[in-house]
Amino acid sequence: MTFDELQALAEKDLKLNDTELDLESLKTPQLHNKYCKFHNQYVNILKKAEQDRDKLLRDKWEYYTGKADPSVYQEKPFNIKLLKPDVDKYIKSDDDLIKLEQKVTYVQSVVDYLDKTIRIITNRTFQIKNAIDWKKFTSGII
């Protein structure tokens, strides 16, 4: 599921039907469970992406410092002798590493969004209670 699809689903799920607040209240635990599952799934994807990035970072460091296996240089020659301070510049501008860093950033955004969505779902019971209290007040029951 893409981030856009997830956002559209959350927008649909988080709408309160103020004519059926009792049903909305009963839906809250299922919504919480649904988004906790999404959250766990994306946290695992994030952890894997961070581990892949860290491994690639080490591989690129070995490559740019000349410490990689000779077979790596046969596949992709690198004939520039870098000074130690310049290695970071090459690593930070490496296309493979940039692509993986973008993936980590994307998945982190999804995890942050899911955190906020779960927080909204947790507060949903207060919103429903306030809506019920307001209806009572406006109808003269309170």
Summary of the structure (lengths in Angstrom):
residues: 142
radius of gyration: 24.7
end to end distance: 45.6
largest distance: 83.2
contacts: 343
relative contact order: 0.16
helix: 82%
strand: 0%
